Amino acid sequence: MTAGYLLLEDGTVFRGRSVGAPGAAFGEAVFTTAMTGYQETVTDPSYAEQLVCFTAPMVGNYGVAEERGESGAPHAKAALMRQLGGREWAEWLASHGLVGLEEIDTRALVLRLRDAGAMRAVAVADEGELPVPDALDRVREQPAMEGQSLVASVSTREPYAVTATGFVRVAVVDYGTKRSILRRLAAAGAAVTVHPHSATPEELAEYDGVVLSNGPGDPEPLHDEVEAVRGLLGRVPVLGICLGHQLLGLAAGHRTFKLPFGHRGTNHPVLERRTGRVLVTSQNHGFAVVPSDAQEATYVSLYDGTVEGLDFPDLRASSVQFHPEAGPGPHDAWPILEGWVQRLERR
């Protein structure tokens, strides 16, 4: 194992040991507070172009399994850990081309990101191949996450059917959808077809319902996608999840912004305004809908007041910022997907 390091754009260096693939991975350094789900995390398309710091003290201790993947390949660029939990995880990282570093002072790294915000960074497997001074210039040449449109790089190019049987037909617009969303829709009784991010309202309005999926990057540059969502409103029931929630918000006149260090983890408390109930939720996003007292704001974050849910009954459209499929995470929000499917009527 070689000596590697993580370098932030402010010049801070965190040294560690390489346990994954060789090379250097450039991206945005972020952290997740989830204690489980490391394989689901790095295969989640919402982590595209990011270097993920795990706050759990040991990562990889229960191995890997093909069915845990949220997509066909990893989308995170690197895994940053305090301690490697097993060789199977290290071998998986190496075989999938992910830089992996252990013995990183993850506590100090998270505190740095909380104080200064998520930053451009590089994870280097071998310092001998890329010295720190040379790496810093390259890090500062990288584009910031704000303003980046990434959905085209993770979306399917052609529509495909997940399951052809069900009592309703649901289209999922793939901005970077997770497999667990598709599985839970199918399990709820929907015939599910996935469409590219560029799908038109005319294509999607033929279904009984449309799910706007999660995905990476900044929602602001996605003008065509926002217009497509706007063209669906009132024509077919719509449910937005994560990035899909932000796109629905933009289509309905709300604003989005970049969070300082994002919401990533499986322990995020969300208030359901109608009932006063608090849900513990799974989240992964670096952008959010600006806090609002509007009636349609159904859920709010108890961390910072950002809008975590929207409901427009007259338009038959609703959304949640958190992940109701909970892959991984607590099951408080599980009924949201199933309930939405059950309320659909075959047309």
N, C-alpha and C positions, 0 to 999 in steps of 0.2 A: 504494500500500500504506500502511495506517495503522499507527500506533504502538499496540501492544497490550501485554498483560502477563498473567502468571500470578500469582495471589495465593493463598498457603497460609493455612490457618486460624490459624497462629501469627504472621501478619502479614508473613512474608517475601514480597518481590516480586521476580519475574524478568521483566525487560522484553524485548520482542521485536517482530517485525513481523508483521502479519496477512497470511497468504497463503491463507486459506480463506474460509469463510462469515462474514458479519457476525454480531454479537450476542455474548452471554455464555453460556458453558457451565459449569454447576455440576456437581461430581461429586467422586470420590475421585482424588487425584493418585497415580499409580503409574508404574513404569518397567519396560521390557523390555530385556533385553540381546541380543535377536535382531538379527543383522546384516542379515537379509533378511525378506521377508514382511510388509511394512508394510500392504499392502492386506488380506491375510488377517487381520492383527491387528485392524484397526479394524472388520472385519465379523464377527469372532468374538463370538457372543452372550455369552461369558464376560466380555467387557470392558464389559458394560452399566453405565452410570452411572459410567464412569471416564474420566479425562483421562490419556492415555498419553504418557509421555515416552520417546522413542526414544534409546537411547544410541549407536546408529550415528552417525558424524559427518555423514553425508549421507543423506537420506531422499527417495525418489521418483525415483532416478536411472535406474531401468529401466522407468518408465512404469506403466501400469495395464492390466488385461485383465479382462473380465467373468468369465471362468472362474476367476479367483483368489478371488473372493468366497466366504467361508465361510457366508454367509447372503444373503438378498435385499436387505438394507439394512445400513448401518453401525450398530453398537451402542455403540462408544466415543463419547464426547461431544466429544473434542478430540484433536488431534495436536500434540505439542510437539517441536520439532526444533532442532538446531544449525544446519543448513543445508538449505534446500530443494534437491532434486536435479533438478527439472524442472517445467516449466509444466503438463504433463499431470496430474501428481499434485495440484498446486495447484487446477487446474480441477475435478478429481474431488472434492476436499474441498469446494470451494464448491458444486458442483452437488448434493452429497449433504447439505448443511447442517451440515458439521463445521467448527468453529472450528479453524484451523490457525495456529500461531505458529512462525516461524523466528527465528534469532539469539538463542534462549534459551540461557543458560549451562547446558546439560544436565548437565555434569559437577558443577557446584555443586548443581544441583537433586537429582541422584541421591544425592550425599553427604548432603544435608539429609534426604532421605527415608530413607536407610539409618540415619542417626543418630536421627531423631525418629519414624520410622514413616510409613506412608502417611497422608495427611491430606486432610480436606475442602479443596476449593479451587475457584477459578473461573478460567477462561481467557477473557479479554476481548479482542475483536478491535479495539476502538476505545476508548482511555482517555477520550476526550472524551465518550463516551456513558455511561460508568459509571466515575466516579472511584474511586480505591482506597479512600478512607474509607467510601464508601457500599457498596462491594462487600464489605468485611470483615464488616460486620454481617450481610449476606445469607449469606455463606459459613458463618458460625457458627450460622445458623438451619437449615442443611441437616442431614438425618439422617446419622448415622454409618453406615458400611457394616455394622458389627457389628449383628446383629439384623434385617437387611433380608432379606425374602423376595422375590426378583426373578424366579423362574422363570415365574410366571404371565404376566409381561409379555413373555417371549421365546418361550414354548412355542406350538406349533401349537394351534389350537382344535379341529380335527377330524383324525381319522386320514387318512393318505394313503400310497399305495404309491409307493415309489421304483423298484422293479422287481418284476414279478410272476413272474419265472422264476428258478429256483435249485433246488439239491438239498436245501436246508433253508429253513425259514421263520423269519425273525428279526424280532422287534419291537424297535424303538428307542423308549425313553421319552424324549421331548423335553423336557429341562430347559433347552435352549439348544444343541441339537446342531449340530455343524459339518458342512458338506456333505462334507468329505473323509472323515469317518467313514462316512457313508452310501456314498460311492463305493467305499471300500476293502472294506466288507462285501459290496457287490454284486460287486465284482471277485473276491472270494474264493469266490463261488458261492452267495450267499444271496439269497433273495427277501425284500426288505426293506420293512417297513411301519412308518411313524412314527406314534406315538401321543402324545396330549397328556400333560402332566405328571400329570394327574389320573386316568390310566388305572387300572383296578382289577386286582387280582391275577387275578380270574376271566377278564377279557379277555386278559391277557397270557399266562396259563398255557396258552392254546390253541396257542402257537407252540413251535417246536423250541428256541428260545433267546431270551433277552431281554438287550438292551444298555441299561444305564442311562447316559445321555449326560452330557457336560460341561454346565456352566451357570454363571450368575453368582450372587453373593450368598452369604449365610450359610446353611449347611446346618441349623443348629440349629432355626430356626423351621419347618422343613418337616416337621411332625409327620405329616401325612397321607401325604406321600410316603414317609417312613420306614416307616410302618405298611404301606403297599402293598408295599414291598420285603420287609419281614418276612413278609408273606403269600405271597410268591413262593418263599421259600427252601425247598429240598427238593422243589419241584413242577416246576421247569423250570431248565435251566442259565442262570446269570446272569453277565454281565460288566459291571462298573462302570468308568467312565472319568471321572477328575477329580471333579466334583461327585458323579457316580454312585458313585465309590469312597468318598467321604465318607458318602454315604447308606447304603451297604452297611455301612460301619464302625459307624455309629450303630445300624443295625438289628441288628447282631451284638454290641452291647454296648461298643464302643469309644467314645471321646470325641473331639470336634473342638475347635479353638480358632483364633483369628485370629492369623495370622503378623504380625510387626511391619511388614514391607514386601513380603511375598509372594514367590512363586517365579514369575518371568515371564521367559522367554527360551528359547533353543534349545541351551543348553550346560550343562544341569544333570546332574551325575553322580549315578547311582543304583546302589546295590549290590544285586545279586541274591544273597540270602543262601545259597541252595542251592548255587550254583556258585562263588561268589566273583567272578563276572564283574561288571565295571562298565559300565553303559550310559550313554551321553551322550543326554540326552532333551530333548524339547520340553515346556515346562510353562507354565501360566497359571492361577494360583490364589492367593487371598489367605487361604484357610483350609486347615487340614490336620488329619490324624488324629494324635492325641497319640502320641509315641514309645512303643513297646511291645516287649518281648522275647518276646511270645507267639509260639507256633509258627506261627500263621497269618499273621504279618507277613512276607511274602515278599521285599519290596523296602524299602530304607530310603534316605533322602536322605543323601548324604555331606556336605551342608552343615550340617544341623541334626538329623539323626537321626529326623525325622518319618517316619511310616509311608507308604511309596510304593506298597505293594501288599499285598493280602490274598488268602488262598486257604482255602476251606472245602470240602475234597473231599467230605465227607459230605453237604453241602448243595448241591453242584454249583455253587458260587458263588465268583467270584474278581473281583479289581479291580486297577486301577493308577491312581495319582494323575497320572502323566505321560500324554502324548498319543501313543499308538502309531501313529496315522494320520500324525503328523509333517507337519502342514500349517500352517506350514512346520516344517522341522527335520531333524535327523539321522535315519537309518533304522535305528538299532540296535534299536528296539522294533517294527519293522514285523512280524516274525513273530507277534507276540502276537495280533493280530486274525485273521489268516489261520489260525493254528493253532487258535484257539478255534472258528472256523466249521467247520474240517475235523473237529473232534472231535464236533460235534453229530450226532445221529442223527435222521432224519425219523421222526416219530411217527405 
